[in-house]
Amino acid sequence: MGYDTLAARLKVQLRVIRALMIRDLMSRYGRRNLGFLWLAGEPLILILGIVALRSMFMGGEKHGISAVTFILTGYSMLTLWRHTAPKGAGGIKAGGGLLFHQNVQVLDMMIAGALTEILGCAMAFIIAYVMLLILGLVPPAEDHFLMVSAWLLFGLLGFGVSLILAAVCEMVEIVEKFVQPLMYLTLPLSGVFTMMAWLPTNIREPFLWIPLPHAVEMFRAGFMGSHHTFFYDPFYLFAWGVGLVILGLLLLRRAERYMQV
């Protein structure tokens, strides 16, 4: 395959993914009223609601960190995880009719869905952050590049899990019923409700075998890193993300024989 042919095919698939994202937005939010703005509106309401409620109970500061800052950074990442990771469950059946189109592949649908959620949750965080910054409730973020890197790596991790869930749910239909409960079980393991520096060493070290806290710690380090201690390894997080994506792609190949289009 020549370079020109490869470039042409890549261009076609990028147009397909873009079209799938637009179709997803139109089917979920329509063209009237706020329309696609609800892509950010739904997670924004959740983030601001939790920030308001939890701040009332946590008080002003915790270990020298503003309660609003702690909750905003934690729950924004948690929202990203809950929107990307379970996205694949039932996703193939929902978009199965699209596979009749020659240029549409299962992977295109999965990528489009993941990008839609990653961008939507990012918009929600930015809006919430700017609002709270104007009100003087959070300080300016310190390292935007580190925050974006953590966001993308966490999105990659969630995308890998969504690929695996899409394949497994296609092969074993009943698994789809357990996805949401399983997502809730991951919440205590996410690192959202604490910081690694607050944990005793004998608890922190095994906790950091889990990739989720690395993303949350990395994001918080970008937001307020110069004044606090954080524990994270971006290469470890990247390795997990790539590994899960590869496993998901292999499982999708195996799941093709179970697909009913």
N, C-alpha and C positions, 0 to 999 in steps of 0.2 A: 504494500500500500504506500503510495507516494505521499509526500508532505502535503501537497495541494489537496489530495483526496481526504486525508486525515483532517486537515483544517476545515474543509467543507462540511464533513460529517459532524465535527465538533460544533461548528456554527449552527447546523440544523438542530442538534440536540440542545444547545443553549436556547434557541428559539422555542423549542418544545417545552423546556422547563419553565421558561418565562410565561408561556401560554397556560401551562398547568397551574402556575401560581395565581395568575389572573382569574382563571376559572374557579379555583378553590375559593378565592376571595369573593367572587361574585355569587357563588352558590351558598356561601355561609352568611354573607352580609348584605347582598343585593346592591342595587344602585341607588336606592332612595335613602333619605335622611342622612345619617352619618356614614352609611356604607362601610367602606373598607377601614375607616378610622376606628371602628370597633375592634380591629385587629390589635390595636394598642389599648383600646378602651377597656376591654375585659380584664387583661392583666393589670392595667393601671388602677382600676377600681379595687382589685384584690390587694395590690401592694399598698396603696394609700390607706385602705381600710385597716389592714393589719398594722401598719405603722402607727395609725392613730390609737387603735385599741391597745396594742402591746405597750406603747409609750406611756399610756395612762397607768399601767400596772408595774412597769419596770422602773419608773421614776426618771430622773434626769440623766444619770450616768451609771455605767457599770464598768468597773475596773478602769476608770478614766476614759471610757469611750461613751460618747453620746448615745442614748438609747435609740434615737431616731436614725443615726448613722448605722448603728449595729443592725437594726431591723431592716432598713432600706437595702443595705448591701446583701444581707442574708436572704431575705425573702424575694429579692429580684432574681437571684441565682436559683432559688428554689422554684420560682415560677417558670424559669427557663427549662429546668429539669422536668417539671411536671407537664410542660407543653410539648417537649421534643421526644422524650423517652417513650411514652406510651402511644405516640402518634401512629406507629406502624400497626398496632393491634387492630385488625379488621380493615386496614387501609387498602389492602389488595382487593378485597370483596367490594368495598365502597367505590373504587375506581376501576373495577374490572372491565366495564364497558369501553373504557378508553383504549384498552389494549387491542381493539379491533383496528385502530389506526396504525399504519405501518411504522411510523417513526416513534411511537410511544412505547416505552418499555417500563417494566415495573420499577426499575431503578430511577427512571425519570420522575415517576410519581413520588417516590420516597424522598428524593432530593428536593423536589418542589415543596413538598409538605414541610420538610425540616427547615428549609430556608425561610418559608413563610412564618413559621413559629419563632425562629431565631431573630428575624428582623422585627416582628411584632413585639416580642418581649423587650428587645433593645429600645424600641420607640417608647414603650411604656416606662422603662427605667429612666430614659433621658427626660421625659416629661415630668415624672415624679421628682427626679433629682433637681431639675431647674426650678420647679415650684418650691421645693423645700429650701433650696439655696437662696432664692429671692426672699423667702420668709426668715432667713437666718437660722434655720433649724439644722442645717448640715454645713460643714466646711467645704471649700472647693476641693475637688479631687486632685490628687498629687501627681499620679502617673497614668495618663490616659492610655498609653500604649500597653502597659501591663494589664489594665482593666480590659481592653479590647481583646488582648491575647487570651486572657482567662475566659472571657465570654465565648470566643470562637472555639477554644479547646473543650469547654464544657458542652458547647453545641455539637462538636464532633463526637464526644462521648455519648450524648443523648441520641445522636443520629445512629451510632453503632448499635445501641440498645434497641432503637426502633426497627432497624433492619432485622435483628434477631427475632424480635417479637412478631414482626410481619410474617417471617418464614415459619416460626413455630406455630402461630395461630392458624396459618394456612394448612399445616400438616396435622395439627391436633386442635380441632375447633374449640373444645371446652376451655383451652388455656386462656382464651380471650376474656372469659368471665372472671379470671383471677388477676388480670393485669392491674386494675385500679387498687385492689387490696395490697398487691405486692408493691405498688408505687408508694403507698402509705407506709409500708414497712421500711422503705429506704430513707424516710425522712430523718429518723434519729441518727442515721449513718452519714448524713450529708454534711455535717459540720456547720449547719446553719444556726443551731441553737447555742453554740459555744464557740470558743476560739481555742486552737491547739495549745497556745501558751498558757491557758488557764487549767489545763489538764495535767495531772501528775505524769511523770515520764513513763512509768510502767503502763499507763493507759494510752498515752499519746502515741507511743511507738507502734503498737498493733493497730491503732485507729488509722494511722497514716498508710497502712497497706491498702486501704480503701481509696480509690481515686477521687471520689466526690469531694472530700474535705480539701484536697489540693487545689481544686478549682475555686472553691469559696475563699480559702485563705489567700490565694493569688489575687483574686478580685479585690478583697479587702485590703491587701497590701498595696495595690495600686491606688485605692481610695485614700488610705490614711497611713501609708507605710512607714514614714520617717519617725513616727512617735511610738510605734509598738513593734513587738516581735511576732513574726509569722513563720509558719512551717509549711513549705510547699516545694514541689519539684515539677517544673513544667515539662521536663523530658519524660518523667514517669507518667504524667497525665496524657501527654501526646502518645506515648507507647500504648497505653490502655485504649485510647480512642481509635488508633489505627488498628490495633488488634481486634477490637470489637467490630469495626467496619469490615475487616477481612473475614471474620467469622460470620458476620451477617450476610455478606455476599455469597459465601460458600453455602450457607443454609438456604439462601434464596434460590440458588441453582438446584438444590435438592428438592425444594418445595414446588418447583415448576410442574412436576408431575401431578401435584395435588390441585393445581389451579383449575378452577372451572369458570371460564370466561363466557 
